[in-house]
Amino acid sequence: MTINRVTQGMMMDRSYLSLQTGLSRLAKTQEQLSTGRILNRPSDSPTGTTAAMRMRASLADETQYSRNAEDGLGRLGQADLTLSSMLDQVRRVNELAMRSVNTLNQNPAAREALAAEIDQLREGLIDGANATYLGRPVFGGIVNGSAAYDTSGAFVGVQGDVQRTIGKGVRVSVNVDGPEAFGPDGANLFDTLKDLAASVRAGTTTTTQTGMASLDTARNRMTSALAEIGSRTNRLERAAQSAKDSVLDLTSSLSEIENVDLARATMDLKMQEVAYQAALASTARLVQPSLADFLR
């Protein structure tokens, strides 16, 4: 039977090692309470750090998707508001044209007043077609300028899709090109209104009726564009809500990995304080005996 010899030096070394270990645990818990975080450095938990990094990357992606969707909603909202207002003005033009056709023996002054109002409405519609969002025309496509139409009603934008990424590999157009909403140059809404005002001034009923038919076509085109905006808006709203939900879930999961449970950490700190104080007391009793004590 082998008997291991335990020396005073061995006991002292073990005691100091135990004290140092207890002090390290106490310092770690105290640091967690001070910072409010479990992971203060990668060495605290390599697996937890890896998971946290992946979650943070996903969180950044979802946050950006949410911002993109909100930006798209802003652009489409401006286009929706503008088109709705413009449709009201187009209806007013149609009423004026009908009045000019239905009123028999209308005098030139009355026809001029109707035509002048149509001209004013046309200018207002051109201003509406130049509506902007964050300094960019919503009907100008990918143009760098600040206008989609010039004062004559000609399209000066650049046709193209303004897209936003609202999910992994998912992109949605958030603009409506002017020709798509108002027709091509030469036969667009503003050309129709110009011709209609001229026919009302001249009092030519047949030409006015032809202009009203063209106006109906333009109005239907605007209504179709408005419906397309509505469908895209619904899609963006769903995407924005989905991204916000993902951000909330990821934030909660990340908190569970990184953030400290204050109640539990406080209890651990108290227990480690008691254990460390007990270790100090026992070590103090161990190192009290001297050589003279052993020689008595």
DAMOLIN-V191919 format. One record per run of one state. SS is the DSSP state (h for helix, s for strand, l for the rest). FROM is the first residue (numbers start at 0). TO is the last residue. If there is no record, write none. Layout:
((SS	FROM	TO) (SS	FROM	TO))
//
This chain:
((l	0	6) (h	7	34) (l	35	35) (s	36	36) (l	37	40) (h	41	43) (l	44	44) (h	45	101) (l	102	106) (h	107	128) (l	129	130) (s	131	132) (l	133	134) (s	135	136) (l	137	139) (s	140	140) (l	141	147) (s	148	148) (l	149	153) (s	154	154) (l	155	156) (s	157	157) (l	158	161) (s	162	166) (l	167	168) (s	169	172) (l	173	176) (h	177	181) (l	182	187) (h	188	201) (l	202	203) (h	204	257) (s	258	258) (l	259	260) (h	261	287) (l	288	289) (h	290	294) (l	295	295))
//
